[in-house]
Structures are given as C-alpha cells and as structure tokens.
Amino acid sequence: MAKNLLIVESPAKAKTIEKILGEDFEVKSCYGHIRDLEKDEMGIDIKHQYKPRYIVPEDKEKVVKELKQLAKKSDEVWLATDEDREGEAISWHLCEVLGLDPGTTKRIVFHEITKPAIQKAVKQPRTVNMNLVNAQQARRVLDRIVGFELSPVLWRKMSMRNSLSAGRVQSVAVRLIAEREREINAFKVVSNFKVEAIFTSADTNKKQVSFKAEGQRFNNEAGAEKFLESCKGADYTVSDIQVKPGKKSPAAPFTTSTLQQEASRKLGYSVSKTMLLAQKLYESGKITYMRTDSVNLSDTAMEGIRQQVTGQYGNRYFQERKFRNKNESAQEAHEAIRPSYMENSTDDDADTKRLYELIWKRTMASQMADAELEKTIAKISISTNKEELTASGEVLKFDGFLKVYREDRDEEDMTDDEGGDSMLPPLQPGQKLPLKEMKATERFNRPAPRYTEASLVKKLEELGIGRPSTYAPTISTILKRGYVEKRDKEGVKRDYRVLKLEKDKISKETEQETTGAEKSKLFPSDLGLVVTDFLSQYFNDVMDYGFTAKIEGEFDDVATGKRLWHKMIDDFYNPFKKDVENTLETAERIKGERELGVDAESGKKVVARMGRYGPMVQIGDVNDEEKPRFAKLKTGQSIETISYDEAMELFRLPRVLGTFEDKEVQVSIGRFGPYIAHDGKFYSLAKEFDPYSISLEEATPVIEEKRKAKEERTIKVFEKEKIQVLRGPYGPYLKQGLRNYKLSKEQQERSTELTVDEAKAIIAELKANPPKKVARKKKS
C-alpha cells in the first residue's frame, strides 16, 4: 500500500499522474463532484444564511466508499482536483466526506500534467482556499434559487407539455438570440449602386492584365445612370499613387472562450465538443488546463516556443510578446491554453488531432514576428467630370506569423468590401489607362447575422456574463429545452440591377443572386420568444445584461475574500422573492398570441399562438358553439412572422390524395407529426416528405413498405382483444394499444404458441406488478 493517497477528478488524469509520481503515491479519481444539493425544498436552508444541504448521489456512493477505505489505510491524503473554483469546491467536499481537515490537508494545483509541473506542485502544497470554495458555493446556491423559484412561475403561467425552466445565465443567452432575431425581422432592406471600373495595364512581364478600381455609391438607379452618362468619352489618368507600409500582428494564445470561438469557425465544432476534446488532451498531459481566462505564457513555454520558431523558420521569425487580458475581471489567471511540449506539433489521436494542431499553431504564432505588407493606393481621374476612382493592391513582403496561422473572424465583424485587395500592375502618375468596362451594380444592406455558437460565446464574454466553464452547458441547456434551435436556413433568389458602360454605350440588365442562406445558426423558437418576453416583463433584474454581469463581479469579490457569500445572496434574494410572489399573484397567463385576420368562410378570428404542443394557428374561439380549428406551424415558421395567407395554407390538411385498393388515402399532421391514413390504419411520414405536397404516387409505396415491415414483425394478432405478439430488437414482446409488455425468456421461446388467455394473464400480471426500473448510472 502506498503511503500517500492523491485524489484527482478524472481516471484518465489519475493514470497519467500515477506514472509520474511513482510507487510512493496511489492516485485515485473521485469522478468529478461527489456531493450535490438535495432536490427537496431547493436543498438550501433559506432561513439560516442559505446553508446548503448536500447529499452523496446514489451513483457516487461506491466511489465515496472506496475513497474512505483508501484514506483510512494511507498515511496522508493529498487533494489534486482542478485548479478552478469548481475544483476547489470538490476538494472541500472531499474533506467533508472523508473526514479531513481542510485547514491542514495538502492541496496541490498544477496547470499542466507534466513531470516538472507535478513534482513542483508536490513540493509546494497549500491548503483548501475557502474563499474560492465560497465563491463556487455562492454561484451554485444562487443559480439553484433562480431555477427553483422561476421555473414554477413558468409552469403556472404557461400551459406547455415541456418541462419549462429558467436560469440566470441561460435566460439571458436566450434573450440575446431573441433580440437578434427581432432585429432581423424588423430590418428594412435598402439598396444602393456601387461603381466599379475595369482597366488594363502592363505588368512587370509586359503582359496586359486587368485590375479593378472603385467609385462612389449612389442611392438610386437614376444617380448611377447619370454618373455613367457623364463618363462617356472620358479619358482616365493616374493622378496619384501612394505606397504605404503596413503590418499585421498575431492574436494572443487561446483562452477558453477564444478556443471555443476559433474551433467553431475553423473546425465547425460545437462548444461542447471543443471542451470535451480539450479535456481529453489535458488529462492525457498534452495541453495545459483548458479552463482559463488568461493569455499569459510561462517562461518555460516561451523558451520552448523560441526554440521551435527559430529552429524551424530562423531568428527573423521569432518575436517575444507579452499579452494582457482585456477582461479586467479575468479569474484563475495562470496560463493560456498551450501544448505541454512545443516540440510535439501534432497528435496521434484521430479525435483530438485537429484541435491539438489548432492550439499548437496559435501558440507558435503568438510569439512570431509581424507580417509586413505594402499597400498601394492609386487615384484615377475622369476627364469628363471631377470624380475619382480608387484602385488598391496589397503585397505581402514578409509573411511572419502568417507562415503558421491566420485567425478567422465572425461574419458580423466583416464588411462587404473586405477581401477586394489584389496585386496592382506597376502604375505611374500621369499614365493613361484604357477602360474595358464600368459597372454600377445594385447592392443591398444586410442585417446583423444570427448568432453562431462561437459568436454567442464572444458576446456573452464581452458582456461579462457567465465564465468560460459555463458557456458549453448554457448552450446545451437552451438547445435541449427547446428555447433555441440550431439549424440551417435556405437562401432565396433575389433580382438585382446592373448598369454597364462599355464602348460609350450604357446597357441595363437584371441578374439574380441567392441571399439569406445561413448554416448552423441559432434561431429562437416561439417558446423561447414568449418566455423571454414574460421574464423580461416581470423579472427585469434577472434578464438585465448589466445586472447579470454585476453578479459575476460579486462572485469575484467572494473569491478574493472581500465579501461574505451569504450576504451577497441575501442582497439578491430578498427583492427577487418579492418579484416571484407578485408575479404569481398578478401576472396574466402567457399566450404569445398574435391576431392575423378573419377567416373568409366562417367569419371567425384567426390567431397564431402557443398551444400545449407548441406554436399553432387557431380559427375560432373556445367559447364558440363550434369547436375551434387548429393547425401546427411548420419548421421555420414563427408566430411573430407568419402571414395570414401562410396560416390559412396550413388548414389544407387533411388532404385527400386519391384512392388505393379502392380506399381513400389521406395525409394529415397529428400530435406525433405527419401521417398517411388508409383503410383505418395510420402510417407515419418520414421527414423527407412534405404533407402539403406529397402525391398519391409517393404515398402508396410508404403504405406498402410500412405494411411489409409490420408483417415481418408480427407473430400473432388477437383482433378482439387488440393484443399483438411482435418481434423486437430484444426478442418477442406483447403490445396492447400503445403499451408494450416484456416477456420472460421462457415466454419468448414459445411466443408462437401463446394463447389469448395466456397473453391476457401476462398483461394483467405486469400491470399489477410492474417491473422495477433499474437506475442507470450517470457518466462522470
């Protein structure tokens, strides 16, 4: 038995560290959190300074039992959980559960799982930092209070089958997405005409090449045409040339949020996938800790980078840089995310290879020389008017850090004119230029783009909402709850006008472009929109960006010992509780209703609103003699934007497609989606079929295929009792109505011989004594 027991969070990390420390240490994993708040009554004693009531969850009892036994046999227990606030809290929980004194138990932290870092940490142990523990407890308690108090308000005020929830950070994230959507919906498209001229000139090889020069923009076609008219018969002369040196500098090494953003832009990874792969790289000792706000690099790292840059590219490419955090409240400022060993430029693991190489390149580039550019700007005068055209070109004189890495940017940070610079041929002041053609092309302004996961993370960080470790679970939660959808949007065709001046003649054409196509964007659902409106109306503080960021600052004060955590919660809870009670008492039910018009046939009101199963259109009122008619909205349609005509189109279902086998074939949409009805039987429709356009020729093969599949599954049918004996992936089973009943191994073997009485007896027995559900253990 080793003298020392060292406890870490993950088994992968345990294996790596045990190899480093040798036989004096036994390294065991606690598999993350070992205690959590009770579910009953929030798990918090509100009246006694918000004291949390912790329990060891059922799936952690075995782990805790083993750790207790090992702790008793060991001479000393060391705690080596992650170095952030959450890791500090886990160390404290281990002390509480294992009967250790947090004031004397050795706690070690390290930023990378390498031999020097681990050995250094063991030589410099500290004790559990209770300020960090209390900051994490404050976050956990406050988030539990908000969730447990707000969610029941939503249940009471909105009839939905979903288990609605609200949260301090998740609700604000949904608000950002909802506001962006409304900006887009309210956006007014305006066009202007951009002038571009194509000239020719000889390059360095005396070969004639074409280049582009830009003119002014005009608000309307008449202005653009008038300008082109004024250019008829003109001479074009180079009036001025300016050559300006320029440079580009590399970005800082990765923090958690910049890694999430760049992995999304460059690799197409979701935030949660990035964090999963980064955790894997960290635990196997390949990168430093992946939850950090810091852009610092250690002296050891700087030396490793210097050796790699100078060794691979030469001394000219190396430039030592010290980056500073823009975010003043950056916490746990240890090091940026970087490779543990800079000499390893790639990774053998297929899953993590691309992310590792991204981190390696970004780290290398951060300590490399600026890229040197030369920008040429040529002004071209027009003899027939006083206007000028501008041609610009850019030449890369020295690639510097670009040899290794170029940072991507979000769509909203780019302009329409970017990427237009190319090389210009040699030009001289006074040089006459022949014009090939001049165009005035209609261009349209664009609204701000919808958020991607990357740009949402960037915005949350800018506003100071949440922390790096919270972004992945926040995005996962809002998607899972159905407040937000991640999907593509097809573009639509749009006409645009082009005026062309060629050989002193003006021609006009109309061309087409595809606009509005988007990929993997975050769209608010109607549920997300109505919940956001309700929370913004009645819980303005919780939904306020500044207030949410202020709470993060207060957690920081608790972490540095400037504030008592329960006092901080008290200041939040008292006014918040009053808002909850007032809302429950006075707020109207959430309808999310929008009136669209009146049905021409019945004269009844048509409204789009939230129903129990989601957004829908309703004709008529529940108080009318005749029952109202309902239709579910299609994917991509919204209560806020659906038109009257689009709504009435939804009532084309059920549609009669024709007859098959002398029986009518109908298509409709039910609670579980689109289906075909034929001869008293129902067949669900796959996603590739649109119930509004499917033909009889497409529907009949669906009926035949579903029938065949059912026949192959069916062993026996007792029509009168509506009992079926069916084949399933785990063997034969009974089905009555919508319920399935499991057969024992012996019953499965003689399933073909079962009688109706036996089947009824089995069902009666299983109804009386339903089998106990085995709780699946959650993965840590």
C-alpha positions, 0 to 999 in steps of 0.5 A, spaced: 500 500 500 502 506 498 503 511 503 500 517 500 493 517 497 492 523 491 485 524 489 484 527 482 477 528 478 478 524 472 481 516 471 484 518 465 488 524 469 489 519 475 493 514 470 497 519 467 499 522 474 500 515 477 506 514 472 509 520 474 509 520 481 511 513 482 510 507 487 510 512 493 503 515 491 496 511 489 492 516 485 485 515 485 479 519 481 473 521 485 469 522 478 468 529 478 463 532 484 461 527 489 456 531 493 450 535 490 444 539 493 438 535 495 432 536 490 427 537 496 425 544 498 431 547 493 436 543 498 438 550 501 436 552 508 433 559 506 432 561 513 439 560 516 444 564 511 442 559 505 446 553 508 446 548 503 444 541 504 448 536 500 447 529 499 452 523 496 448 521 489 446 514 489 451 513 483 457 516 487 456 512 493 461 506 491 466 511 489 465 515 496 466 508 499 472 506 496 475 513 497 474 512 505 477 505 505 483 508 501 484 514 506 483 510 512 489 505 510 494 511 507 498 515 511 496 522 508 491 524 503 493 529 498 487 533 494 489 534 486 482 536 483 482 542 478 485 548 479 478 552 478 473 554 483 469 548 481 475 544 483 476 547 489 469 546 491 470 538 490 476 538 494 472 541 500 467 536 499 472 531 499 474 533 506 467 533 508 466 526 506 472 523 508 473 526 514 479 531 513 481 537 515 481 542 510 485 547 514 491 542 514 490 537 508 495 538 502 492 541 496 496 541 490 494 545 483 498 544 477 496 547 470 499 542 466 500 534 467 507 534 466 513 531 470 516 538 472 509 541 473 507 535 478 513 534 482 513 542 483 506 542 485 508 536 490 513 540 493 509 546 494 502 544 497 497 549 500 491 548 503 483 548 501 482 556 499 475 557 502 474 563 499 474 560 492 470 554 495 465 560 497 465 563 491 463 556 487 458 555 493 455 562 492 454 561 484 451 554 485 446 556 491 444 562 487 443 559 480 439 553 484 434 559 487 433 562 480 431 555 477 427 553 483 423 559 484 422 561 476 421 555 473 414 554 477 412 561 475 413 558 468 409 552 469 403 556 472 403 561 467 404 557 461 400 551 459 406 547 455 407 539 455 415 541 456 418 541 462 419 549 462 425 552 466 429 558 467 436 560 469 440 566 470 445 565 465 441 561 460 435 566 460 439 571 458 443 567 452 436 566 450 434 573 450 440 575 446 438 570 440 431 573 441 433 580 440 437 578 434 432 575 431 427 581 432 432 585 429 432 581 423 425 581 422 424 588 423 430 590 418 428 594 412 432 592 406 435 598 402 439 598 396 444 602 393 449 602 386 456 601 387 461 603 381 466 599 379 471 600 373 475 595 369 482 597 366 488 594 363 495 595 364 502 592 363 505 588 368 512 587 370 512 581 364 509 586 359 503 582 359 496 586 359 492 584 365 486 587 368 485 590 375 479 593 378 478 600 381 472 603 385 467 609 385 462 612 389 455 609 391 449 612 389 442 611 392 438 610 386 438 607 379 437 614 376 444 617 380 448 611 377 445 612 370 447 619 370 454 618 373 455 613 367 452 618 362 457 623 364 463 618 363 462 617 356 468 619 352 472 620 358 479 619 358 482 616 365 489 618 368 493 616 374 493 622 378 496 619 384 499 613 387 501 612 394 505 606 397 504 605 404 507 600 409 503 596 413 503 590 418 499 585 421 500 582 428 498 575 431 492 574 436 494 572 443 494 564 445 487 561 446 483 562 452 477 558 453 472 562 450 477 564 444 478 556 443 471 555 443 470 561 438 476 559 433 474 551 433 467 553 431 469 557 425 475 553 423 473 546 425 465 547 425 465 544 432 460 545 437 462 548 444 461 542 447 465 538 443 471 543 443 471 542 451 470 535 451 476 534 446 480 539 450 479 535 456 481 529 453 488 532 451 489 535 458 488 529 462 492 525 457 498 531 459 498 534 452 495 541 453 495 545 459 488 546 463 483 548 458 479 552 463 482 559 463 481 566 462 488 568 461 493 569 455 499 569 459 505 564 457 510 561 462 517 562 461 518 555 460 513 555 454 516 561 451 523 558 451 520 552 448 516 556 443 523 560 441 526 554 440 521 551 435 520 558 431 527 559 430 529 552 429 524 551 424 523 558 420 530 562 423 531 568 428 527 573 423 521 569 425 521 569 432 518 575 436 517 575 444 510 578 446 507 579 452 499 579 452 494 582 457 487 580 458 482 585 456 477 582 461 479 586 467 475 581 471 479 575 468 479 569 474 484 563 475 489 567 471 495 562 470 496 560 463 493 560 456 491 554 453 498 551 450 501 544 448 505 541 454 511 540 449 512 545 443 516 540 440 510 535 439 506 539 433 501 534 432 497 528 435 496 521 434 489 521 436 484 521 430 479 525 435 483 530 438 488 531 432 485 537 429 484 541 435 491 539 438 494 542 431 489 548 432 492 550 439 499 548 437 499 553 431 496 559 435 501 558 440 507 558 435 504 564 432 503 568 438 510 569 439 512 570 431 514 576 428 509 581 424 507 580 417 509 586 413 505 588 407 505 594 402 499 597 400 498 601 394 493 606 393 492 609 386 487 615 384 484 615 377 481 621 374 475 622 369 476 627 364 469 628 363 467 630 370 471 631 377 470 624 380 475 619 382 476 612 382 480 608 387 484 602 385 488 598 391 493 592 391 496 589 397 503 585 397 505 581 402 513 582 403 514 578 409 509 573 411 511 572 419 506 569 423 502 568 417 507 562 415 503 558 421 496 561 422 491 566 420 485 567 425 478 567 422 473 572 424 465 572 425 461 574 419 458 580 423 465 583 424 466 583 416 464 588 411 462 587 404 468 590 401 473 586 405 477 581 401 477 586 394 485 587 395 489 584 389 496 585 386 496 592 382 500 592 375 506 597 376 502 604 375 505 611 374 502 618 375 500 621 369 499 614 365 493 613 361 489 607 362 484 604 357 477 602 360 474 595 358 468 596 362 464 600 368 459 597 372 454 600 377 451 594 380 445 594 385 447 592 392 443 591 398 444 592 406 444 586 410 442 585 417 446 583 423 447 575 422 444 570 427 448 568 432 453 562 431 455 558 437 462 561 437 459 568 436 454 567 442 460 565 446 464 572 444 458 576 446 456 573 452 464 574 454 464 581 452 458 582 456 461 579 462 456 574 463 457 567 465 465 564 465 468 560 460 466 553 464 459 555 463 458 557 456 458 549 453 452 547 458 448 554 457 448 552 450 446 545 451 441 547 456 437 552 451 438 547 445 435 541 449 429 545 452 427 547 446 428 555 447 433 555 441 434 551 435 440 550 431 439 549 424 440 551 417 436 556 413 435 556 405 437 562 401 432 565 396 433 568 389 433 575 389 433 580 382 438 585 382 440 591 377 446 592 373 448 598 369 454 597 364 458 602 360 462 599 355 464 602 348 460 609 350 454 605 350 450 604 357 446 597 357 441 595 363 440 588 365 437 584 371 441 578 374 439 574 380 443 572 386 441 567 392 441 571 399 439 569 406 442 562 406 445 561 413 448 554 416 448 552 423 445 558 426 441 559 432 434 561 431 429 562 437 423 558 437 416 561 439 417 558 446 423 561 447 420 568 444 414 568 449 418 566 455 423 571 454 418 576 453 414 574 460 421 574 464 423 580 461 416 583 463 416 581 470 423 579 472 427 585 469 433 584 474 434 577 472 434 578 464 438 585 465 445 584 461 448 589 466 445 586 472 447 579 470 454 581 469 454 585 476 453 578 479 459 575 476 463 581 479 460 579 486 462 572 485 469 575 484 469 579 490 467 572 494 473 569 491 478 574 493 475 574 500 472 581 500 465 579 501 461 574 505 457 569 500 451 569 504 450 576 504 451 577 497 445 572 496 441 575 501 442 582 497 439 578 491 434 574 494 430 578 498 427 583 492 427 577 487 422 573 492 418 579 492 418 579 484 416 571 484 410 572 489 407 578 485 408 575 479 404 569 481 399 573 484 398 578 478 401 576 472 396 574 466 397 567 463 402 567 457 399 566 450 404 569 445 398 570 441 398 574 435 391 576 431 392 575 423 385 576 420 378 573 419 377 567 416 373 568 409 368 562 410 366 562 417 367 569 419 371 567 425 378 570 428 384 567 426 390 567 431 397 564 431 399 562 438 402 557 443 398 551 444 400 545 449 404 542 443 407 548 441 406 554 436 399 553 432 394 557 428 387 557 431 380 559 427 375 560 432 374 561 439 373 556 445 367 559 447 364 558 440 358 553 439 363 550 434 369 547 436 375 551 434 380 549 428 387 548 429 393 547 425 401 546 427 406 551 424 411 548 420 419 548 421 421 555 420 415 558 421 414 563 427 408 566 430 411 573 430 412 572 422 407 568 419 402 571 414 395 570 414 395 567 407 401 562 410 396 560 416 390 559 412 395 554 407 396 550 413 388 548 414 389 544 407 390 538 411 387 533 411 388 532 404 385 527 400 390 524 395 386 519 391 384 512 392 388 505 393 385 498 393 379 502 392 380 506 399 381 513 400 388 515 402 389 521 406 395 525 409 394 529 415 399 532 421 397 529 428 400 530 435 406 525 433 407 529 426 405 527 419 401 521 417 398 517 411 391 514 413 388 508 409 383 503 410 383 505 418 390 504 419 395 510 420 402 510 417 407 515 419 411 520 414 418 520 414 421 527 414 423 527 407 416 528 405 412 534 405 404 533 407 402 539 403 405 536 397 406 529 397 402 525 391 398 519 391 404 516 387 409 517 393 404 515 398 402 508 396 409 505 396 410 508 404 403 504 405 406 498 402 413 498 405 410 500 412 405 494 411 411 489 409 415 491 415 409 490 420 408 483 417 415 481 418 414 483 425 408 480 427 407 473 430 400 473 432 394 478 432 388 477 437 383 482 433 378 482 439 382 483 444 387 488 440 393 484 443 399 483 438 405 478 439 411 482 435 418 481 434 423 486 437 430 488 437 430 484 444 426 478 442 418 477 442 414 482 446 406 483 447 403 490 445 396 492 447 394 499 444 400 503 445 403 499 451 408 494 450 409 488 455 416 484 456 416 477 456 420 472 460 425 468 456 421 462 457 415 466 454 419 468 448 421 461 446 414 459 445 411 466 443 408 462 437 404 458 441 401 463 446 394 463 447 389 469 448 388 467 455 395 466 456 397 473 453 391 476 457 394 473 464 401 476 462 398 483 461 394 483 467 400 480 471 405 486 469 400 491 470 399 489 477 406 488 478 410 492 474 417 491 473 422 495 477 426 500 473 433 499 474 437 506 475 442 507 470 448 510 472 450 517 470 457 518 466 462 522 470 
